[in-house]
Structure formats: C-alpha cells, structure tokens
C-alpha cells in the first residue's frame, strides 16, 4: 500500500511540475499577443474540458503523463495575427524559455522554504551564510539490511533510526561503526525509533567479523532566517551547475563506453562494459522515479519529498534548455540557426527536424525504462 501511495503521489507531483512548465509558456505567450488555444493537464484522450472566459480551452485528459499548451500557428513560418510564428524573435525566445524559468523558479521557492524549515546538506560546499545558519544532524538511519547479519537478526528494518548503542548515543555513522568494532562478540542493547516510536532490542555481534550488516545514512539539515531567499536562490544555482556537470559526465561515460566496446581489444571491451553499466546505474526514467525514488522519499518524510520535488523541477528546467530538437532549447536553437544562416524555416522542414528529435528522445526514454524495469525485478 505504501508503494502504491508513493507512486500515485509521485505521479501527481510530476504532472504538476510539467503543467507548471506549460503554464509558463501559456502566460508569456498571451502577454506577447499569441493566442493560446488549449491548456491541458495530462494527454488525450480528453476526459473533460471547459472554455474559460479568456477564450482558452482548459482540458483534463486521461493519460496522466504531464500536460501541454497549444498555441495558434505554432510553426515558425506562421504569419497570421495571433500566431506564434508571427511573433518577433525576442518574443519567441521568451515564450520558449518561460517553462524553463518557471521550473527553475519553482525549485528556488521550494529550496527557500526548506532553508527555513531544514534544508538537506548534499553538496560539500553547499551555500550558506554562516552568521544566519544553524546545523542539525538527524539520527543515523538504517537504509539497507544484509540477510543473516546481526542487524537483521535483531529485527531492525530499513527506515529505523538508531538512537543509542550499548548505552551510548549514536551521533553519526562512523561512531556506530567504531562501537560495533569495540563490542565484537558481545550482546548489547540497541535503542531505535520506528515511525516515531522508540523500541529496544538486543544485538549479538560476531566475534571475528564486526560488521553490523546494515547500510547507514545520516542527514544534515541547515536552517536560516533572513537569508533563506538568498540561500534558496544560490543553492538552486549550485544544483543547476551540478546537474549540468552530471549530464556532461554521463555523456562522456556513455561515449567512452561505446568507443571501448567497439575496440577489438578484449580489455577495452571489459572496460567499456563497465562504463556502460555505470551509465545505466546512474540514470532513472519515469518508472525508476515513480517506482523507487518517490516511494522512498515519501517514506523518508516531507522534507525529503519536498527536496526531491525541487530537484526534479530543476532537472526539467536544465533538460529543456539543452539544444535537443523537440525540447524548448532545441526549438530555440533551430530557430536561431536558421535565422543566422538566413534560410527559411518552413513548416515541413521544422516538423521533420522536431520529429527526428522526438523519436530520439522516445528511444532514450524506452532504453532508460527498460533499465528501470530490470532494476525493479
């Protein structure tokens, strides 16, 4: 039931983030004289629709996979009044990048709120104003269990928070590791918290192998007051750069992996296989996000869920600004390229370019989805 709830919650958040993105396009388009014909949540077939007072058709659709906005004369060569194509280059630029800006702004707002309530410290040099920052460390949490090891035999479960071990506090993961080594072969008392309720269990540690048999995680939260908006915006900028670096590393690993796979040398083949596996392990698509990441974040609490929402919104912004056909950045790049070269971007030519880009994206999504399904099973 928790898994299903996490998936449904994740689906709602993803739809909202994409819909907010499309709403950005719609608002800026109307402000620049472009007619918005329809704003839809989800994708057709249509479940319900209503004509708004401003003339926009608002629709709810059966496929909960995001949202869309339909503009009049969407191709670049359209030239009638109210057409997207009839707008100036600067107006088109604002319309295309409005969704990116809204997603980035959404991430900044969420991170600003978290800066007040408790922002997870993920980056080693994460921005903070020392004079207005307090740091708190959450209890060490069990993230995974090894079958047959002391932790599992003691009845611990993933998500449990370890409070005391053999009468001593557990401020961080290293302290627990040190204590298990010091108490090898002993039976000690462990106090933990599960769903906010404290409980006690006995743990019998091995004599030769002091390994406790758990994956551990600790969360550091930073809180600010007057500097929260500054922290929110600056942190969003840091995560934007980190996301771009991650994409760059991902592409570099993929290219090097493919190159090594094509090499006749057996050692190179092995190295290439490792690179490709690394790429596969580091990428998550819709199935991975909905089936694994969102349920885990929902179980971890509202702070982690809000943080994940901010990161996904930021990722949508970064991905859409890339010069890939069929995405906002790609459409802007193609439009700009044809304008610089003074070549006409006809409707047929634009549709061919965007269709090829869309098919490539669909292919990548299918590959990532297959990887997600493989990981789940």
C-alpha positions as a Python dict, from the first residue, in 0.01 Angstrom:
ca = {
    (1, 'X'): (0, 0, 0),
    (2, 'X'): (287, 241, 82),
    (3, 'X'): (442, 167, -258),
    (4, 'X'): (116, 240, -440),
    (5, 'X'): (65, 562, -242),
    (6, 'X'): (421, 671, -321),
    (7, 'X'): (371, 603, -693),
    (8, 'X'): (42, 795, -702),
    (9, 'X'): (196, 1086, -510),
    (10, 'X'): (495, 1089, -743),
    (11, 'X'): (269, 1086, -1048),
    (12, 'X'): (72, 1383, -915),
    (13, 'X'): (391, 1580, -846),
    (14, 'X'): (536, 1506, -1191),
    (15, 'X'): (212, 1609, -1362),
    (16, 'X'): (202, 1931, -1159),
    (17, 'X'): (564, 2018, -1241),
    (18, 'X'): (512, 1961, -1614),
    (19, 'X'): (182, 2151, -1604),
    (20, 'X'): (351, 2445, -1431),
    (21, 'X'): (614, 2437, -1705),
    (22, 'X'): (345, 2452, -1976),
    (23, 'X'): (159, 2723, -1784),
    (24, 'X'): (474, 2937, -1810),
    (25, 'X'): (460, 2905, -2189),
    (26, 'X'): (90, 2993, -2193),
    (27, 'X'): (119, 3302, -1973),
    (28, 'X'): (412, 3452, -2162),
    (29, 'X'): (254, 3367, -2499),
    (30, 'X'): (-67, 3555, -2410),
    (31, 'X'): (131, 3852, -2278),
    (32, 'X'): (309, 3872, -2614),
    (33, 'X'): (-4, 3860, -2828),
    (34, 'X'): (-2, 3489, -2918),
    (35, 'X'): (-339, 3310, -2899),
    (36, 'X'): (-346, 3016, -2657),
    (37, 'X'): (-597, 2769, -2797),
    (38, 'X'): (-581, 2499, -2528),
    (39, 'X'): (-414, 2429, -2196),
    (40, 'X'): (-435, 2064, -2098),
    (41, 'X'): (-338, 1859, -1794),
    (42, 'X'): (-249, 1508, -1899),
    (43, 'X'): (-257, 1390, -2259),
    (44, 'X'): (-555, 1291, -2479),
    (45, 'X'): (-798, 1124, -2499),
    (46, 'X'): (-987, 1409, -2338),
    (47, 'X'): (-1184, 1340, -2021),
    (48, 'X'): (-1331, 1686, -1958),
    (49, 'X'): (-1295, 2036, -2097),
    (50, 'X'): (-1428, 2387, -2046),
    (51, 'X'): (-1388, 2715, -2231),
    (52, 'X'): (-1253, 2982, -1996),
    (53, 'X'): (-1354, 3348, -2003),
    (54, 'X'): (-1023, 3441, -2169),
    (55, 'X'): (-1106, 3207, -2459),
    (56, 'X'): (-859, 2931, -2364),
    (57, 'X'): (-991, 2576, -2370),
    (58, 'X'): (-895, 2408, -2041),
    (59, 'X'): (-893, 2028, -2056),
    (60, 'X'): (-831, 1731, -1830),
    (61, 'X'): (-708, 1425, -2016),
    (62, 'X'): (-693, 1056, -1939),
    (63, 'X'): (-317, 995, -1972),
    (64, 'X'): (-154, 1142, -1657),
    (65, 'X'): (186, 1195, -1817),
    (66, 'X'): (228, 1570, -1784),
    (67, 'X'): (49, 1848, -1969),
    (68, 'X'): (56, 2061, -2280),
    (69, 'X'): (-25, 2403, -2423),
    (70, 'X'): (-149, 2450, -2778),
    (71, 'X'): (-66, 2783, -2941),
    (72, 'X'): (-216, 2922, -3259),
    (73, 'X'): (21, 2884, -3554),
    (74, 'X'): (293, 2702, -3358),
    (75, 'X'): (532, 2657, -3651),
    (76, 'X'): (792, 2927, -3705),
    (77, 'X'): (669, 3017, -4054),
    (78, 'X'): (311, 3100, -3948),
    (79, 'X'): (234, 3468, -4010),
    (80, 'X'): (-129, 3539, -3919),
    (81, 'X'): (-223, 3771, -3635),
    (82, 'X'): (-206, 3584, -3305),
    (83, 'X'): (20, 3310, -3447),
    (84, 'X'): (330, 3204, -3258),
    (85, 'X'): (520, 3223, -3585),
    (86, 'X'): (422, 3588, -3630),
    (87, 'X'): (588, 3690, -3302),
    (88, 'X'): (930, 3857, -3304),
    (89, 'X'): (1249, 3662, -3234),
    (90, 'X'): (1271, 3807, -2882),
    (91, 'X'): (905, 3723, -2811),
    (92, 'X'): (956, 3364, -2929),
    (93, 'X'): (1265, 3339, -2710),
    (94, 'X'): (1067, 3449, -2404),
    (95, 'X'): (783, 3207, -2485),
    (96, 'X'): (1015, 2909, -2539),
    (97, 'X'): (1221, 2970, -2225),
    (98, 'X'): (928, 3063, -1999),
    (99, 'X'): (872, 2700, -1899),
    (100, 'X'): (1239, 2662, -1810),
    (101, 'X'): (1226, 2976, -1596),
    (102, 'X'): (907, 2865, -1415),
    (103, 'X'): (1057, 2524, -1328),
    (104, 'X'): (1379, 2689, -1209),
    (105, 'X'): (1179, 2941, -1003),
    (106, 'X'): (967, 2659, -855),
    (107, 'X'): (1285, 2485, -741),
    (108, 'X'): (1418, 2808, -591),
    (109, 'X'): (1094, 2871, -399),
    (110, 'X'): (1087, 2516, -257),
    (111, 'X'): (1453, 2535, -155),
    (112, 'X'): (1389, 2875, 6),
    (113, 'X'): (1111, 2722, 217),
    (114, 'X'): (1338, 2430, 307),
    (115, 'X'): (1611, 2678, 402),
    (116, 'X'): (1373, 2796, 674),
    (117, 'X'): (1238, 2456, 786),
    (118, 'X'): (1551, 2248, 726),
    (119, 'X'): (1747, 2213, 400),
    (120, 'X'): (1936, 1884, 344),
    (121, 'X'): (2310, 1941, 303),
    (122, 'X'): (2407, 1743, -5),
    (123, 'X'): (2698, 1930, -160),
    (124, 'X'): (3024, 1955, 36),
    (125, 'X'): (3047, 2329, -39),
    (126, 'X'): (2673, 2395, -25),
    (127, 'X'): (2600, 2768, 6),
    (128, 'X'): (2515, 2910, 347),
    (129, 'X'): (2560, 3239, 530),
    (130, 'X'): (2747, 3138, 845),
    (131, 'X'): (2605, 3415, 1065),
    (132, 'X'): (2248, 3306, 987),
    (133, 'X'): (2283, 2928, 968),
    (134, 'X'): (2226, 2658, 1226),
    (135, 'X'): (2322, 2299, 1153),
    (136, 'X'): (2143, 1994, 1291),
    (137, 'X'): (2216, 1628, 1232),
    (138, 'X'): (1929, 1381, 1215),
    (139, 'X'): (1959, 1035, 1378),
    (140, 'X'): (2152, 770, 1188),
    (141, 'X'): (1907, 576, 973),
    (142, 'X'): (1910, 217, 850),
    (143, 'X'): (1889, 225, 469),
    (144, 'X'): (1952, -143, 390),
    (145, 'X'): (2000, -477, 564),
    (146, 'X'): (2225, -774, 485),
    (147, 'X'): (2045, -1109, 534),
    (148, 'X'): (2186, -1324, 815),
    (149, 'X'): (2380, -1042, 983),
    (150, 'X'): (2325, -913, 1340),
    (151, 'X'): (2106, -616, 1243),
    (152, 'X'): (1851, -831, 1060),
    (153, 'X'): (1851, -1096, 1334),
    (154, 'X'): (1781, -820, 1588),
    (155, 'X'): (1465, -726, 1397),
    (156, 'X'): (1577, -394, 1252),
    (157, 'X'): (1414, -269, 932),
    (158, 'X'): (1503, -15, 666),
    (159, 'X'): (1392, 328, 786),
    (160, 'X'): (1465, 264, 1154),
    (161, 'X'): (1661, 541, 1327),
    (162, 'X'): (1933, 426, 1565),
    (163, 'X'): (1935, 636, 1882),
    (164, 'X'): (2163, 454, 2131),
    (165, 'X'): (2400, 158, 2105),
    (166, 'X'): (2525, -16, 2419),
    (167, 'X'): (2418, 280, 2630),
    (168, 'X'): (2595, 538, 2416),
    (169, 'X'): (2450, 795, 2180),
    (170, 'X'): (2498, 748, 1805),
    (171, 'X'): (2574, 1097, 1663),
    (172, 'X'): (2691, 973, 1321),
    (173, 'X'): (2754, 662, 1114),
    (174, 'X'): (3125, 644, 1197),
    (175, 'X'): (3054, 634, 1570),
    (176, 'X'): (2826, 330, 1520),
    (177, 'X'): (3091, 156, 1310),
    (178, 'X'): (3352, 219, 1580),
    (179, 'X'): (3120, 95, 1856),
    (180, 'X'): (3039, -231, 1675),
    (181, 'X'): (3412, -297, 1639),
    (182, 'X'): (3473, -227, 2007),
    (183, 'X'): (3183, -452, 2115),
    (184, 'X'): (3257, -752, 1890),
    (185, 'X'): (3131, -1087, 2027),
    (186, 'X'): (2912, -905, 2283),
    (187, 'X'): (2535, -890, 2315),
    (188, 'X'): (2441, -525, 2355),
    (189, 'X'): (2126, -318, 2388),
    (190, 'X'): (2016, -105, 2094),
    (191, 'X'): (1751, 166, 2114),
    (192, 'X'): (1592, 273, 1787),
    (193, 'X'): (1294, 468, 1659),
    (194, 'X'): (1043, 330, 1409),
    (195, 'X'): (765, 556, 1281),
    (196, 'X'): (830, 792, 1573),
    (197, 'X'): (801, 518, 1839),
    (198, 'X'): (1107, 416, 2039),
    (199, 'X'): (1185, 47, 2085),
    (200, 'X'): (1464, -164, 2233),
    (201, 'X'): (1628, -479, 2101),
    (202, 'X'): (1932, -695, 2175),
    (203, 'X'): (2209, -734, 1918),
    (204, 'X'): (2464, -1015, 1928),
    (205, 'X'): (2776, -910, 1742),
    (206, 'X'): (3010, -1153, 1574),
    (207, 'X'): (3349, -1230, 1721),
    (208, 'X'): (3554, -1239, 1400),
    (209, 'X'): (3353, -1012, 1174),
    (210, 'X'): (3241, -691, 1346),
    (211, 'X'): (3019, -595, 1050),
    (212, 'X'): (2674, -496, 1174),
    (213, 'X'): (2511, -579, 842),
    (214, 'X'): (2338, -251, 764),
    (215, 'X'): (2354, 31, 515),
    (216, 'X'): (2355, 356, 708),
    (217, 'X'): (2260, 712, 623),
    (218, 'X'): (2272, 1035, 815),
    (219, 'X'): (2107, 1362, 725),
    (220, 'X'): (2247, 1706, 793),
    (221, 'X'): (1998, 1993, 782),
    (222, 'X'): (2078, 2364, 770),
    (223, 'X'): (1830, 2631, 878),
    (224, 'X'): (1830, 3003, 800),
    (225, 'X'): (1605, 3301, 874),
    (226, 'X'): (1653, 3632, 693),
    (227, 'X'): (1899, 3478, 446),
    (228, 'X'): (1662, 3197, 338),
    (229, 'X'): (1575, 3356, -3),
    (230, 'X'): (1944, 3412, -75),
    (231, 'X'): (2025, 3055, 26),
    (232, 'X'): (1735, 2921, -182),
    (233, 'X'): (1843, 3101, -500),
    (234, 'X'): (2216, 3038, -452),
    (235, 'X'): (2159, 2668, -376),
    (236, 'X'): (1940, 2636, -685),
    (237, 'X'): (2227, 2780, -886),
    (238, 'X'): (2470, 2531, -732),
    (239, 'X'): (2242, 2237, -809),
    (240, 'X'): (2194, 2367, -1163),
    (241, 'X'): (2569, 2358, -1219),
    (242, 'X'): (2595, 2017, -1051),
    (243, 'X'): (2319, 1884, -1278),
    (244, 'X'): (2495, 2014, -1589),
    (245, 'X'): (2820, 1854, -1472),
    (246, 'X'): (2638, 1528, -1409),
    (247, 'X'): (2491, 1531, -1759),
    (248, 'X'): (2834, 1604, -1903),
    (249, 'X'): (2991, 1314, -1713),
    (250, 'X'): (2704, 1087, -1818),
    (251, 'X'): (2755, 1166, -2185),
    (252, 'X'): (3134, 1131, -2151),
    (253, 'X'): (3100, 789, -1986),
    (254, 'X'): (2850, 676, -2249),
    (255, 'X'): (3072, 787, -2539),
    (256, 'X'): (3384, 633, -2388),
    (257, 'X'): (3193, 314, -2312),
    (258, 'X'): (3068, 281, -2669),
    (259, 'X'): (3415, 358, -2807),
    (260, 'X'): (3571, 92, -2589),
    (261, 'X'): (3301, -159, -2682),
    (262, 'X'): (3388, -107, -3049),
    (263, 'X'): (3758, -169, -2982),
    (264, 'X'): (3886, -517, -3075),
    (265, 'X'): (4096, -537, -2761),
    (266, 'X'): (3935, -764, -2501),
    (267, 'X'): (4044, -549, -2207),
    (268, 'X'): (3889, -248, -2370),
    (269, 'X'): (3565, -441, -2414),
    (270, 'X'): (3559, -516, -2044),
    (271, 'X'): (3626, -155, -1954),
    (272, 'X'): (3357, -40, -2196),
    (273, 'X'): (3107, -277, -2042),
    (274, 'X'): (3185, -129, -1701),
    (275, 'X'): (3132, 224, -1833),
    (276, 'X'): (2800, 134, -1990),
    (277, 'X'): (2686, -33, -1668),
    (278, 'X'): (2787, 279, -1477),
    (279, 'X'): (2574, 492, -1710),
    (280, 'X'): (2280, 254, -1674),
    (281, 'X'): (2305, 256, -1295),
    (282, 'X'): (2318, 635, -1275),
    (283, 'X'): (2012, 704, -1490),
    (284, 'X'): (1650, 679, -1378),
    (285, 'X'): (1347, 727, -1600),
    (286, 'X'): (975, 761, -1520),
    (287, 'X'): (947, 401, -1396),
    (288, 'X'): (1252, 435, -1173),
    (289, 'X'): (1140, 770, -1034),
    (290, 'X'): (783, 661, -969),
    (291, 'X'): (854, 302, -865),
    (292, 'X'): (1155, 356, -642),
    (293, 'X'): (1263, 714, -576),
    (294, 'X'): (928, 872, -489),
    (295, 'X'): (813, 588, -256),
    (296, 'X'): (1146, 612, -70),
    (297, 'X'): (1123, 991, -43),
    (298, 'X'): (761, 975, 74),
    (299, 'X'): (859, 725, 342),
    (300, 'X'): (1153, 943, 450),
    (301, 'X'): (922, 1234, 525),
    (302, 'X'): (802, 1570, 389),
    (303, 'X'): (1149, 1728, 388),
    (304, 'X'): (1294, 1466, 154),
    (305, 'X'): (981, 1469, -61),
    (306, 'X'): (992, 1847, -99),
    (307, 'X'): (1366, 1834, -172),
    (308, 'X'): (1312, 1567, -439),
    (309, 'X'): (1035, 1777, -595),
    (310, 'X'): (1270, 2076, -615),
    (311, 'X'): (1546, 1868, -775),
    (312, 'X'): (1311, 1720, -1035),
    (313, 'X'): (1172, 2065, -1118),
    (314, 'X'): (1529, 2189, -1159),
    (315, 'X'): (1616, 1888, -1376),
    (316, 'X'): (1317, 1963, -1602),
    (317, 'X'): (1448, 2317, -1641),
    (318, 'X'): (1802, 2203, -1723),
    (319, 'X'): (1690, 1931, -1967),
    (320, 'X'): (1456, 2165, -2152),
    (321, 'X'): (1722, 2430, -2204),
    (322, 'X'): (1955, 2184, -2383),
    (323, 'X'): (1977, 2225, -2764),
    (324, 'X'): (1795, 1899, -2836),
    (325, 'X'): (1523, 1911, -3106),
    (326, 'X'): (1168, 1866, -2971),
    (327, 'X'): (1269, 2031, -2640),
    (328, 'X'): (1239, 2406, -2576),
    (329, 'X'): (1612, 2465, -2605),
    (330, 'X'): (1623, 2263, -2926),
    (331, 'X'): (1339, 2461, -3082),
    (332, 'X'): (1514, 2786, -2992),
    (333, 'X'): (1846, 2657, -3129),
    (334, 'X'): (1692, 2551, -3462),
    (335, 'X'): (1504, 2881, -3493),
    (336, 'X'): (1819, 3079, -3418),
    (337, 'X'): (2036, 2873, -3653),
    (338, 'X'): (1804, 2927, -3948),
    (339, 'X'): (1777, 3297, -3866),
    (340, 'X'): (2157, 3336, -3855),
    (341, 'X'): (2203, 3147, -4184),
    (342, 'X'): (1912, 3344, -4337),
    (343, 'X'): (1744, 3026, -4454),
    (344, 'X'): (1364, 2989, -4439),
    (345, 'X'): (1242, 2753, -4167),
    (346, 'X'): (938, 2613, -4344),
    (347, 'X'): (666, 2422, -4165),
    (348, 'X'): (763, 2093, -4332),
    (349, 'X'): (1133, 2138, -4255),
    (350, 'X'): (1064, 2229, -3893),
    (351, 'X'): (831, 1933, -3846),
    (352, 'X'): (1094, 1693, -3986),
    (353, 'X'): (1363, 1826, -3751),
    (354, 'X'): (1137, 1815, -3446),
    (355, 'X'): (1006, 1467, -3538),
    (356, 'X'): (1359, 1326, -3559),
    (357, 'X'): (1444, 1483, -3223),
    (358, 'X'): (1123, 1349, -3070),
    (359, 'X'): (1192, 995, -3196),
    (360, 'X'): (1543, 1007, -3049),
    (361, 'X'): (1400, 1119, -2713),
    (362, 'X'): (1139, 842, -2721),
    (363, 'X'): (1412, 591, -2794),
    (364, 'X'): (1618, 713, -2498),
    (365, 'X'): (1313, 702, -2271),
    (366, 'X'): (1242, 343, -2381),
    (367, 'X'): (1603, 239, -2313),
    (368, 'X'): (1600, 400, -1969),
    (369, 'X'): (1258, 247, -1894),
    (370, 'X'): (1387, -100, -1983),
    (371, 'X'): (1676, -38, -1745),
    (372, 'X'): (1435, 76, -1472),
    (373, 'X'): (1220, -234, -1510),
    (374, 'X'): (1531, -454, -1500),
    (375, 'X'): (1643, -288, -1175),
    (376, 'X'): (1298, -336, -1018),
    (377, 'X'): (1291, -709, -1092),
}
